[in-house]
Structure formats: C-alpha cells, structure tokens
C-alpha cells in the first residue's frame, strides 16, 4: 500500500511545479528591474533604517496579530507556559512606496514578496515580550519568515516563534483550577506617551485551564 501513496505524492509535486513554471513564463517580469527597484528603495542616500518612518511626525501605527499553532506545555511547577505561534506585524513606511516609480514592466506590480534577508535593510519595530523566559525562531529548513512590501510602502512580516512565558498561578483549587496566562507585547524603546510610535495589539491574552 505504501508504493501507490508515494506515486501519488510525486505526481502531485510534478503537477504543482508545472503550474508554477507556466505562471512565471506568462508573467514576463524582468527580475533584474525588480532587483534594481529594491536597491533604490534602500539606497543609503534616501533611506536610513536607524530612523523610524515619518520621523518627527505622527506615530507609526504597528498592527500585530498572532496565529497560535499550539500551546505545547503548561507547567504548574515553573509557573510558565510554552507557545508556538506566527507573529505578524504590519506598518507603513512611505520611503518604501514604489507605486509612483517607473518600473519599466509590462504590467503594474501591487506588491513585492522578497527574501527575509531584505528585512535587515529596513527599519522595523522593536517588539518584545516582557514576560518571556526564553524563546527562539524556527530555522528548519530555513528561517520561517515572510516579508512583503506593497506599492504604497506598507510592510507585512510574519515570523514563527516558540516562546516560554511566565504565568503566575493561583493553585488553591488545583487540579480543578482555571488559569489566565498572558503573552505581553510591548515596545522596547518608545510608547505613545512620547509620540514616537505606538502598537495596536490585536492579541495579548491566552486562556489555559
């Protein structure tokens, strides 16, 4: 029974590869031009990643959402819990807007999905977890991250993390207790009070029993 299953999987892989190749052939996108656009967006004469977008103006609105894959452990002894999730952040950086540029392409490009190493060239929020005990990024088989830049300069990132965070527990009713554990998300340097930027946290509390 195993041999037919392997045959079906291989056949599916071949079909998917054929579809991708056909789409790439029909799109006629000059990747050399796109590479030059990416270089222009982060040119040091016009872009400094050490400065936030709209420096000196209104705060940068950073949207954060979390897609939880699993809560792999809850420890009453250590009073912590371990969470595997995808953290997605989005913000707008007008310096990265390419909609008004003449790309010399046969059709308009709405967004650029690029390698995550390009993120090292960009300004990004200094998000961190105050109640974190330990954490790590997933790197198999490569860095589990995603980066997309829209034509208006909106940046979307997604990163897979595993975080172990503290959770003070009241165990008077153990084992019939119910605990509320929070994964706290904050900015390391700034807050809305000093008008540098603020975060809109869409997900911050996890309930475990």
C-alpha positions in Angstrom: 0.0 0.0 0.0 2.9 2.4 0.6 4.1 2.4 -3.1 0.9 3.8 -4.6 0.9 6.5 -2.0 4.4 7.6 -2.9 3.5 7.6 -6.6 0.5 10.0 -5.9 2.7 12.4 -3.9 5.4 12.5 -6.6 2.8 13.1 -9.3 1.2 15.9 -7.3 4.6 17.6 -6.9 5.2 17.4 -10.7 1.9 19.0 -11.4 2.5 21.9 -9.0 5.9 22.5 -10.5 4.5 22.6 -14.0 1.9 25.2 -12.9 4.5 27.5 -11.3 6.7 27.3 -14.4 3.8 28.2 -16.6 2.8 31.2 -14.5 6.3 32.5 -14.5 6.6 32.2 -18.2 3.3 34.1 -18.8 4.1 37.0 -16.4 7.2 38.3 -18.3 8.6 40.0 -15.3 12.1 41.3 -15.6 13.6 40.3 -12.3 16.7 42.4 -13.0 14.4 45.5 -12.9 12.8 44.4 -9.7 16.3 43.9 -8.1 17.2 47.5 -9.1 14.0 48.7 -7.6 14.8 47.0 -4.3 18.2 48.6 -4.4 16.8 52.0 -5.0 14.3 51.7 -2.1 17.0 51.2 0.5 19.7 53.4 -1.1 21.6 55.0 1.8 21.3 58.5 0.4 17.5 58.4 0.7 16.8 55.6 3.3 18.2 55.4 6.8 16.9 52.4 8.7 18.0 54.0 12.0 15.2 56.5 11.7 11.6 55.5 12.0 9.1 56.3 9.2 7.8 59.9 9.3 10.4 60.8 11.9 9.2 63.9 13.9 5.6 63.5 12.7 2.7 61.3 13.9 3.4 57.9 15.5 3.8 54.8 13.4 0.8 52.6 13.8 2.1 49.0 14.0 -0.6 46.3 13.8 0.2 43.0 15.5 -1.7 39.7 15.2 -0.8 36.3 16.4 -1.8 32.9 15.0 -1.3 30.3 17.6 -0.2 26.9 16.3 -0.1 25.1 19.7 0.3 25.6 23.4 2.8 22.8 23.9 3.3 23.0 27.7 1.8 24.4 30.8 3.9 24.0 34.0 2.4 24.5 37.4 5.8 23.9 39.0 7.7 26.6 37.0 4.5 28.7 36.5 5.0 29.2 32.8 3.6 28.1 29.5 5.1 27.5 26.1 3.5 28.8 22.9 4.2 28.1 19.3 2.8 30.8 17.0 3.2 33.1 14.0 3.6 36.7 14.8 2.5 39.0 12.0 3.4 42.7 12.0 2.4 45.4 9.6 3.3 49.1 9.3 3.6 51.7 6.6 6.9 53.3 5.6 6.4 55.9 2.8 10.1 55.7 1.9 9.4 52.2 0.5 6.5 53.2 -1.7 7.2 52.2 -5.3 3.8 52.8 -6.9 4.8 56.1 -8.5 8.1 54.7 -9.8 8.5 53.8 -13.5 9.5 50.1 -13.2 9.6 49.6 -16.9 7.4 46.5 -16.6 4.7 45.3 -18.9 2.1 45.3 -16.1 1.6 47.1 -12.7 3.1 45.4 -9.6 1.0 45.7 -6.5 3.4 44.1 -4.1 6.8 42.6 -3.8 7.4 39.4 -1.9 11.1 39.2 -1.2 13.6 37.2 0.9 13.5 37.8 4.6 17.2 38.8 4.5 16.0 42.1 2.9 14.4 42.9 6.3 17.9 43.6 7.7 18.0 46.7 5.5 14.7 48.1 6.8 13.5 49.9 9.8 11.4 47.5 11.9 9.5 47.8 15.3 11.4 46.8 18.4 8.7 44.5 19.6 9.5 42.2 22.6 7.7 40.1 25.2 8.2 41.4 28.8 7.1 38.2 30.5 9.3 36.0 28.2 11.6 33.5 29.9 13.1 32.0 26.7 12.3 32.0 23.0 13.7 31.1 19.6 12.9 31.5 15.9 12.3 28.4 13.8 15.2 27.9 11.3 14.4 24.5 9.7 14.9 24.2 6.8 15.3 28.0 6.5 14.3 31.0 8.6 10.5 30.6 9.0 9.7 34.2 8.0 7.8 36.1 5.3 8.2 39.7 4.0 6.0 41.6 1.6 6.1 45.2 0.6 3.1 46.8 -1.0 3.3 49.6 -3.6 2.2 52.2 -1.0 5.0 51.3 1.3 3.0 49.0 3.6 5.3 46.3 5.1 4.0 42.9 6.1 6.1 40.4 8.1 5.4 37.0 9.5 7.7 35.1 11.8 7.3 31.7 13.5 8.4 31.7 17.1 8.3 29.5 20.2 8.1 31.4 23.4 8.1 30.3 27.0 6.5 33.0 29.2 5.8 33.4 32.9 2.3 32.9 34.2 1.6 33.5 37.9 -0.9 30.9 39.0 -3.3 30.6 41.9 -3.4 26.9 42.7 -5.8 26.8 45.6 -8.3 24.8 43.7 -5.8 22.6 41.9 -6.5 20.3 40.0 -9.9 22.0 39.4 -8.4 25.4 38.8 -8.6 27.6 35.7 -5.7 29.9 34.9 -5.4 33.0 32.7 -2.0 33.4 31.2 -0.9 36.5 29.2 1.6 36.9 26.5 2.6 40.5 26.9 3.7 42.5 23.8 5.5 45.9 24.2 7.8 48.3 22.5 11.4 48.2 23.8 12.1 52.0 23.4 9.1 54.1 22.9 5.4 54.4 23.7 2.5 56.6 22.7 3.3 58.9 25.5 6.4 60.3 23.9 4.8 60.2 20.4 7.4 58.2 18.7 5.1 55.3 17.8 2.6 53.0 19.3 1.4 49.5 18.9 -2.1 48.2 18.3 -2.0 44.8 19.9 -4.8 42.6 18.4 -3.9 39.6 20.6 -2.5 39.6 24.0 -4.2 37.1 26.2 -4.2 33.3 26.2 -6.6 31.3 28.5 -5.3 27.9 29.7 -7.0 25.5 32.1 
